[in-house]
Amino acid sequence: MALGFRARLFVILALFALVPSVVLTIAWGGATSRVLPRMSGAAAWDSAAASGSRAVQMALQTPGSPEANAALQRHQQELASSVTQARRFEYLARQTGPALLAVGLILLALLTYLASRGAGHLSRQLSRPLDELVGWTERIAHGESLPDQATHRGAPEFGVLRDRMRAMADELDRGRAAAIAAERLEAFRESARQVAHELKNPLTPIRFAIARLRRDAGPELQETLDVLSSESERLEAMARSFSQFGRLPEGPMAALDLGDLAREAARTTVPAGAALTIETAPHLPLVRGQHDALHRACANVLINAVESCGESTRVEVRVRPRGADVVVAVRDHGCGIAPDRLPRIWDPYVTDKTSGTGLGLAIVKQTVMAHGGRVEAESTPGEGTEIRMVFPALPQHSEHEVHGGT
């Protein structure tokens, strides 16, 4: 049975501590049992004492002065005393060796305990956070959210790794969401192109047939022909909406003044009796875009604002710079949008109108994003809604080059 990562780590750490300890203990025991008895020098003192005693006895047998005889006797006593001390040290060394070996074994056992505790602690500090991070990789692979707090914190480096994994997971989530949104939008575009094609094919003969009937039919059929004409016009407008949504903006790009473009779209869209306010910041930076597509986007936002106001139409348009961008903000004072519905207003086919296709704001978003911009929405129920189109501004030198080229 294969050992787990934590068990393998524990064994490795324990062996790193225990193997040197066992080797040192064996060396300690061998040194105490062999070296200490040799350090006493008992055998050498016995040999020196025997030869010294013979020399002293021979010297004492030879007549000499009393001082010489006394010195020889003192020397003989010193030899005897040294031999005695050497034998005592040898005895203590033989008795102390097992005791020192026992102390070494006790220290080995204590070191083994401490090593096991240290190895266990280190293995937990390394294995548990690693196991947790491995689990996080599984969550990331399945698109699941990561926990806010770590169960096993571990060393500070694991905190850095968790933060990096959270950032990576967020980027992957955004990438997945963007890919899904792109696929979904492309599917909507393809369906819109097909619907526009299917609508346009019969509309032309229908309009021709209505025109012939108007020439030949009597007065009693004029009301019916008016209904057919208005419905065919509505179908034609619907086909144009589907066709616009089914393709990205086409045509030459140029440097545009969004203030002028917003005023132009307001003149052709907002009713004459409506309360319209247009504010444009001075020295407004230019943006690079396709005029007709941006004009249609502004018109769609203004149409929505007018229709949201109801009877008392009051619309405010502000065009101003914001950082490196230019913002076109259209605010109405209508019924507003509920917070749970606000994120969905940009989706295709989402509308509260009985006669609408739900493509107006979807076309706006598609057009703005095709120009490198983004859309924003803010609404308060009962007070109104503000739709913002944000475009990247042209650098000043680019504006000069454009004007100089024209």
PEZIQUI-V507147 format. One record per residue. N is the residue number from 1. RES is the residue in one letter. SS is DSSP state (alpha for helix, beta for strand, coil for the rest). PSI is psi in degrees with one decimal (NA if undefined). Layout:
n=N res=RES ss=SS psi=PSI
n=N res=RES ss=SS psi=PSI
This chain:
n=1 res=M ss=coil psi=126.2
n=2 res=A ss=coil psi=139.8
n=3 res=L ss=coil psi=147.5
n=4 res=G ss=coil psi=171.3
n=5 res=F ss=alpha psi=-43.6
n=6 res=R ss=alpha psi=-41.8
n=7 res=A ss=alpha psi=-42.6
n=8 res=R ss=alpha psi=-41.5
n=9 res=L ss=alpha psi=-40.2
n=10 res=F ss=alpha psi=-45.5
n=11 res=V ss=alpha psi=-43.4
n=12 res=I ss=alpha psi=-46.4
n=13 res=L ss=alpha psi=-40.3
n=14 res=A ss=alpha psi=-42.1
n=15 res=L ss=alpha psi=-36.7
n=16 res=F ss=alpha psi=-30.9
n=17 res=A ss=alpha psi=-37.5
n=18 res=L ss=alpha psi=-40.7
n=19 res=V ss=alpha psi=-50.3
n=20 res=P ss=alpha psi=-34.2
n=21 res=S ss=alpha psi=-42.8
n=22 res=V ss=alpha psi=-43.2
n=23 res=V ss=alpha psi=-44.2
n=24 res=L ss=alpha psi=-37.3
n=25 res=T ss=alpha psi=-43.0
n=26 res=I ss=alpha psi=-43.2
n=27 res=A ss=alpha psi=-38.5
n=28 res=W ss=alpha psi=-45.0
n=29 res=G ss=alpha psi=-42.7
n=30 res=G ss=alpha psi=-38.7
n=31 res=A ss=alpha psi=-42.4
n=32 res=T ss=alpha psi=-33.3
n=33 res=S ss=alpha psi=-23.5
n=34 res=R ss=alpha psi=-39.0
n=35 res=V ss=alpha psi=-42.1
n=36 res=L ss=alpha psi=-46.7
n=37 res=P ss=alpha psi=-34.0
n=38 res=R ss=alpha psi=-27.1
n=39 res=M ss=alpha psi=-18.3
n=40 res=S ss=alpha psi=-33.9
n=41 res=G ss=coil psi=27.4
n=42 res=A ss=alpha psi=-42.1
n=43 res=A ss=alpha psi=-40.0
n=44 res=A ss=alpha psi=-40.1
n=45 res=W ss=alpha psi=-35.8
n=46 res=D ss=alpha psi=-44.3
n=47 res=S ss=alpha psi=-42.3
n=48 res=A ss=alpha psi=-36.3
n=49 res=A ss=alpha psi=-39.7
n=50 res=A ss=alpha psi=-47.5
n=51 res=S ss=alpha psi=-35.5
n=52 res=G ss=alpha psi=-38.0
n=53 res=S ss=alpha psi=-41.8
n=54 res=R ss=alpha psi=-41.2
n=55 res=A ss=alpha psi=-38.0
n=56 res=V ss=alpha psi=-42.2
n=57 res=Q ss=alpha psi=-41.9
n=58 res=M ss=alpha psi=-36.6
n=59 res=A ss=alpha psi=-35.6
n=60 res=L ss=alpha psi=-29.0
n=61 res=Q ss=alpha psi=-20.5
n=62 res=T ss=coil psi=126.9
n=63 res=P ss=coil psi=136.2
n=64 res=G ss=coil psi=-172.1
n=65 res=S ss=coil psi=156.7
n=66 res=P ss=alpha psi=-36.2
n=67 res=E ss=alpha psi=-40.3
n=68 res=A ss=alpha psi=-41.2
n=69 res=N ss=alpha psi=-39.0
n=70 res=A ss=alpha psi=-40.6
n=71 res=A ss=alpha psi=-39.5
n=72 res=L ss=alpha psi=-38.6
n=73 res=Q ss=alpha psi=-40.8
n=74 res=R ss=alpha psi=-37.8
n=75 res=H ss=alpha psi=-40.2
n=76 res=Q ss=alpha psi=-37.1
n=77 res=Q ss=alpha psi=-39.5
n=78 res=E ss=alpha psi=-39.9
n=79 res=L ss=alpha psi=-44.7
n=80 res=A ss=alpha psi=-41.2
n=81 res=S ss=alpha psi=-41.3
n=82 res=S ss=alpha psi=-40.2
n=83 res=V ss=alpha psi=-40.6
n=84 res=T ss=alpha psi=-45.8
n=85 res=Q ss=alpha psi=-40.1
n=86 res=A ss=alpha psi=-40.5
n=87 res=R ss=alpha psi=-35.5
n=88 res=R ss=alpha psi=-42.9
n=89 res=F ss=alpha psi=-38.9
n=90 res=E ss=alpha psi=-41.2
n=91 res=Y ss=alpha psi=-46.2
n=92 res=L ss=alpha psi=-38.3
n=93 res=A ss=alpha psi=-40.8
n=94 res=R ss=alpha psi=-36.3
n=95 res=Q ss=alpha psi=-31.4
n=96 res=T ss=alpha psi=-27.1
n=97 res=G ss=alpha psi=-53.2
n=98 res=P ss=alpha psi=-36.6
n=99 res=A ss=alpha psi=-43.5
n=100 res=L ss=alpha psi=-36.4
n=101 res=L ss=alpha psi=-39.9
n=102 res=A ss=alpha psi=-40.9
n=103 res=V ss=alpha psi=-40.3
n=104 res=G ss=alpha psi=-40.5
n=105 res=L ss=alpha psi=-38.1
n=106 res=I ss=alpha psi=-44.6
n=107 res=L ss=alpha psi=-37.1
n=108 res=L ss=alpha psi=-43.3
n=109 res=A ss=alpha psi=-42.1
n=110 res=L ss=alpha psi=-42.3
n=111 res=L ss=alpha psi=-37.0
n=112 res=T ss=alpha psi=-43.1
n=113 res=Y ss=alpha psi=-48.1
n=114 res=L ss=alpha psi=-38.3
n=115 res=A ss=alpha psi=-40.6
n=116 res=S ss=alpha psi=-41.4
n=117 res=R ss=alpha psi=-44.2
n=118 res=G ss=alpha psi=-42.7
n=119 res=A ss=alpha psi=-40.4
n=120 res=G ss=alpha psi=-43.0
n=121 res=H ss=alpha psi=-46.1
n=122 res=L ss=alpha psi=-39.7
n=123 res=S ss=alpha psi=-38.1
n=124 res=R ss=alpha psi=-42.9
n=125 res=Q ss=alpha psi=-26.4
n=126 res=L ss=alpha psi=-43.1
n=127 res=S ss=alpha psi=-41.6
n=128 res=R ss=alpha psi=-48.4
n=129 res=P ss=alpha psi=-36.1
n=130 res=L ss=alpha psi=-42.4
n=131 res=D ss=alpha psi=-40.4
n=132 res=E ss=alpha psi=-42.2
n=133 res=L ss=alpha psi=-34.0
n=134 res=V ss=alpha psi=-40.6
n=135 res=G ss=alpha psi=-34.8
n=136 res=W ss=alpha psi=-37.9
n=137 res=T ss=alpha psi=-36.0
n=138 res=E ss=alpha psi=-41.4
n=139 res=R ss=alpha psi=-44.4
n=140 res=I ss=alpha psi=-41.3
n=141 res=A ss=alpha psi=-33.2
n=142 res=H ss=coil psi=5.8
n=143 res=G ss=coil psi=19.9
n=144 res=E ss=coil psi=155.4
n=145 res=S ss=coil psi=148.0
n=146 res=L ss=coil psi=148.7
n=147 res=P ss=coil psi=149.7
n=148 res=D ss=coil psi=-36.5
n=149 res=Q ss=coil psi=145.4
n=150 res=A ss=coil psi=138.5
n=151 res=T ss=coil psi=-41.7
n=152 res=H ss=coil psi=109.9
n=153 res=R ss=coil psi=-50.7
n=154 res=G ss=coil psi=-157.2
n=155 res=A ss=coil psi=160.4
n=156 res=P ss=alpha psi=-29.9
n=157 res=E ss=alpha psi=-30.9
n=158 res=F ss=alpha psi=-33.1
n=159 res=G ss=alpha psi=-42.1
n=160 res=V ss=alpha psi=-42.5
n=161 res=L ss=alpha psi=-39.0
n=162 res=R ss=alpha psi=-43.6
n=163 res=D ss=alpha psi=-41.8
n=164 res=R ss=alpha psi=-38.4
n=165 res=M ss=alpha psi=-37.5
n=166 res=R ss=alpha psi=-44.1
n=167 res=A ss=alpha psi=-42.0
n=168 res=M ss=alpha psi=-41.2
n=169 res=A ss=alpha psi=-39.8
n=170 res=D ss=alpha psi=-43.2
n=171 res=E ss=alpha psi=-39.9
n=172 res=L ss=alpha psi=-39.9
n=173 res=D ss=alpha psi=-43.6
n=174 res=R ss=alpha psi=-40.0
n=175 res=G ss=alpha psi=-42.9
n=176 res=R ss=alpha psi=-45.0
n=177 res=A ss=alpha psi=-41.3
n=178 res=A ss=alpha psi=-40.3
n=179 res=A ss=alpha psi=-42.6
n=180 res=I ss=alpha psi=-42.3
n=181 res=A ss=alpha psi=-39.8
n=182 res=A ss=alpha psi=-43.7
n=183 res=E ss=alpha psi=-42.3
n=184 res=R ss=alpha psi=-42.8
n=185 res=L ss=alpha psi=-39.3
n=186 res=E ss=alpha psi=-38.2
n=187 res=A ss=alpha psi=-41.3
n=188 res=F ss=alpha psi=-42.3
n=189 res=R ss=alpha psi=-43.5
n=190 res=E ss=alpha psi=-43.2
n=191 res=S ss=alpha psi=-37.5
n=192 res=A ss=alpha psi=-39.9
n=193 res=R ss=alpha psi=-41.1
n=194 res=Q ss=alpha psi=-42.3
n=195 res=V ss=alpha psi=-43.5
n=196 res=A ss=alpha psi=-41.0
n=197 res=H ss=alpha psi=-44.6
n=198 res=E ss=alpha psi=-31.7
n=199 res=L ss=alpha psi=-40.5
n=200 res=K ss=alpha psi=-34.4
n=201 res=N ss=alpha psi=-50.6
n=202 res=P ss=alpha psi=-13.1
n=203 res=L ss=alpha psi=-39.2
n=204 res=T ss=alpha psi=-51.3
n=205 res=P ss=alpha psi=-31.5
n=206 res=I ss=alpha psi=-44.8
n=207 res=R ss=alpha psi=-40.2
n=208 res=F ss=alpha psi=-40.8
n=209 res=A ss=alpha psi=-40.0
n=210 res=I ss=alpha psi=-40.4
n=211 res=A ss=alpha psi=-41.2
n=212 res=R ss=alpha psi=-40.1
n=213 res=L ss=alpha psi=-36.4
n=214 res=R ss=alpha psi=-34.0
n=215 res=R ss=alpha psi=-33.8
n=216 res=D ss=alpha psi=-23.9
n=217 res=A ss=coil psi=156.5
n=218 res=G ss=coil psi=177.7
n=219 res=P ss=alpha psi=-28.3
n=220 res=E ss=alpha psi=-16.9
n=221 res=L ss=alpha psi=0.3
n=222 res=Q ss=alpha psi=-38.5
n=223 res=E ss=alpha psi=-41.3
n=224 res=T ss=alpha psi=-40.1
n=225 res=L ss=alpha psi=-34.7
n=226 res=D ss=alpha psi=-40.7
n=227 res=V ss=alpha psi=-45.8
n=228 res=L ss=alpha psi=-39.4
n=229 res=S ss=alpha psi=-46.1
n=230 res=S ss=alpha psi=-38.5
n=231 res=E ss=alpha psi=-36.5
n=232 res=S ss=alpha psi=-36.0
n=233 res=E ss=alpha psi=-38.4
n=234 res=R ss=alpha psi=-41.8
n=235 res=L ss=alpha psi=-36.9
n=236 res=E ss=alpha psi=-41.1
n=237 res=A ss=alpha psi=-38.4
n=238 res=M ss=alpha psi=-41.0
n=239 res=A ss=alpha psi=-39.5
n=240 res=R ss=alpha psi=-40.1
n=241 res=S ss=alpha psi=-46.1
n=242 res=F ss=alpha psi=-38.4
n=243 res=S ss=alpha psi=-41.2
n=244 res=Q ss=alpha psi=-41.3
n=245 res=F ss=alpha psi=-28.1
n=246 res=G ss=coil psi=-7.4
n=247 res=R ss=coil psi=151.8
n=248 res=L ss=coil psi=160.9
n=249 res=P ss=coil psi=136.5
n=250 res=E ss=coil psi=158.1
n=251 res=G ss=coil psi=172.2
n=252 res=P ss=coil psi=145.1
n=253 res=M ss=coil psi=144.2
n=254 res=A ss=beta psi=166.1
n=255 res=A ss=beta psi=125.0
n=256 res=L ss=beta psi=148.2
n=257 res=D ss=coil psi=109.8
n=258 res=L ss=alpha psi=-24.8
n=259 res=G ss=alpha psi=-48.3
n=260 res=D ss=alpha psi=-40.5
n=261 res=L ss=alpha psi=-40.7
n=262 res=A ss=alpha psi=-40.2
n=263 res=R ss=alpha psi=-40.4
n=264 res=E ss=alpha psi=-44.2
n=265 res=A ss=alpha psi=-36.2
n=266 res=A ss=alpha psi=-38.5
n=267 res=R ss=alpha psi=-34.2
n=268 res=T ss=alpha psi=-5.0
n=269 res=T ss=alpha psi=-47.6
n=270 res=V ss=coil psi=132.6
n=271 res=P ss=coil psi=154.8
n=272 res=A ss=coil psi=-33.2
n=273 res=G ss=coil psi=0.2
n=274 res=A ss=coil psi=151.1
n=275 res=A ss=beta psi=101.7
n=276 res=L ss=beta psi=130.4
n=277 res=T ss=beta psi=127.1
n=278 res=I ss=beta psi=120.7
n=279 res=E ss=beta psi=124.9
n=280 res=T ss=beta psi=128.6
n=281 res=A ss=coil psi=144.6
n=282 res=P ss=coil psi=153.2
n=283 res=H ss=coil psi=47.8
n=284 res=L ss=coil psi=130.5
n=285 res=P ss=coil psi=152.3
n=286 res=L ss=coil psi=160.4
n=287 res=V ss=beta psi=157.4
n=288 res=R ss=beta psi=123.2
n=289 res=G ss=beta psi=177.8
n=290 res=Q ss=coil psi=118.5
n=291 res=H ss=alpha psi=-51.4
n=292 res=D ss=alpha psi=-40.9
n=293 res=A ss=alpha psi=-44.1
n=294 res=L ss=alpha psi=-33.9
n=295 res=H ss=alpha psi=-44.5
n=296 res=R ss=alpha psi=-39.2
n=297 res=A ss=alpha psi=-46.3
n=298 res=C ss=alpha psi=-40.5
n=299 res=A ss=alpha psi=-40.7
n=300 res=N ss=alpha psi=-42.0
n=301 res=V ss=alpha psi=-41.5
n=302 res=L ss=alpha psi=-39.0
n=303 res=I ss=alpha psi=-44.2
n=304 res=N ss=alpha psi=-41.4
n=305 res=A ss=alpha psi=-43.1
n=306 res=V ss=alpha psi=-45.0
n=307 res=E ss=alpha psi=-26.6
n=308 res=S ss=alpha psi=-21.4
n=309 res=C ss=alpha psi=-24.1
n=310 res=G ss=coil psi=-135.7
n=311 res=E ss=coil psi=-44.8
n=312 res=S ss=coil psi=97.2
n=313 res=T ss=coil psi=117.3
n=314 res=R ss=beta psi=112.3
n=315 res=V ss=beta psi=136.4
n=316 res=E ss=beta psi=131.1
n=317 res=V ss=beta psi=126.2
n=318 res=R ss=beta psi=130.3
n=319 res=V ss=beta psi=119.6
n=320 res=R ss=beta psi=155.6
n=321 res=P ss=beta psi=151.9
n=322 res=R ss=beta psi=99.8
n=323 res=G ss=coil psi=-124.9
n=324 res=A ss=coil psi=15.0
n=325 res=D ss=beta psi=167.7
n=326 res=V ss=beta psi=129.9
n=327 res=V ss=beta psi=129.3
n=328 res=V ss=beta psi=110.6
n=329 res=A ss=beta psi=127.9
n=330 res=V ss=beta psi=119.9
n=331 res=R ss=beta psi=131.7
n=332 res=D ss=beta psi=169.4
n=333 res=H ss=coil psi=50.1
n=334 res=G ss=coil psi=-146.1
n=335 res=C ss=coil psi=-16.0
n=336 res=G ss=coil psi=178.5
n=337 res=I ss=coil psi=137.8
n=338 res=A ss=coil psi=144.8
n=339 res=P ss=alpha psi=-34.8
n=340 res=D ss=alpha psi=-18.5
n=341 res=R ss=alpha psi=-16.2
n=342 res=L ss=alpha psi=-43.6
n=343 res=P ss=coil psi=-19.0
n=344 res=R ss=coil psi=-1.2
n=345 res=I ss=coil psi=-19.7
n=346 res=W ss=coil psi=-8.4
n=347 res=D ss=coil psi=145.6
n=348 res=P ss=coil psi=147.3
n=349 res=Y ss=coil psi=17.4
n=350 res=V ss=coil psi=114.3
n=351 res=T ss=coil psi=154.1
n=352 res=D ss=coil psi=-3.1
n=353 res=K ss=coil psi=142.4
n=354 res=T ss=coil psi=-25.7
n=355 res=S ss=coil psi=1.4
n=356 res=G ss=coil psi=163.8
n=357 res=T ss=coil psi=-13.4
n=358 res=G ss=coil psi=22.1
n=359 res=L ss=coil psi=-6.5
n=360 res=G ss=alpha psi=-58.2
n=361 res=L ss=alpha psi=-27.4
n=362 res=A ss=alpha psi=-39.8
n=363 res=I ss=alpha psi=-38.8
n=364 res=V ss=alpha psi=-49.3
n=365 res=K ss=alpha psi=-44.1
n=366 res=Q ss=alpha psi=-42.3
n=367 res=T ss=alpha psi=-44.8
n=368 res=V ss=alpha psi=-44.0
n=369 res=M ss=alpha psi=-33.6
n=370 res=A ss=alpha psi=-20.5
n=371 res=H ss=coil psi=15.1
n=372 res=G ss=coil psi=16.1
n=373 res=G ss=coil psi=-163.2
n=374 res=R ss=beta psi=162.6
n=375 res=V ss=beta psi=151.3
n=376 res=E ss=beta psi=151.5
n=377 res=A ss=beta psi=139.5
n=378 res=E ss=beta psi=129.9
n=379 res=S ss=beta psi=145.2
n=380 res=T ss=beta psi=116.6
n=381 res=P ss=coil psi=131.0
n=382 res=G ss=coil psi=-10.4
n=383 res=E ss=coil psi=-29.2
n=384 res=G ss=beta psi=-179.7
n=385 res=T ss=beta psi=144.2
n=386 res=E ss=beta psi=124.4
n=387 res=I ss=beta psi=129.0
n=388 res=R ss=beta psi=133.1
n=389 res=M ss=beta psi=120.6
n=390 res=V ss=beta psi=124.0
n=391 res=F ss=beta psi=143.8
n=392 res=P ss=beta psi=131.2
n=393 res=A ss=beta psi=150.8
n=394 res=L ss=coil psi=139.8
n=395 res=P ss=coil psi=155.2
n=396 res=Q ss=alpha psi=-41.3
n=397 res=H ss=alpha psi=-31.9
n=398 res=S ss=alpha psi=-38.5
n=399 res=E ss=alpha psi=-44.5
n=400 res=H ss=alpha psi=-40.0
n=401 res=E ss=alpha psi=-40.0
n=402 res=V ss=alpha psi=-46.9
n=403 res=H ss=alpha psi=-39.8
n=404 res=G ss=alpha psi=-34.4
n=405 res=G ss=alpha psi=-27.6
n=406 res=T ss=coil psi=NA
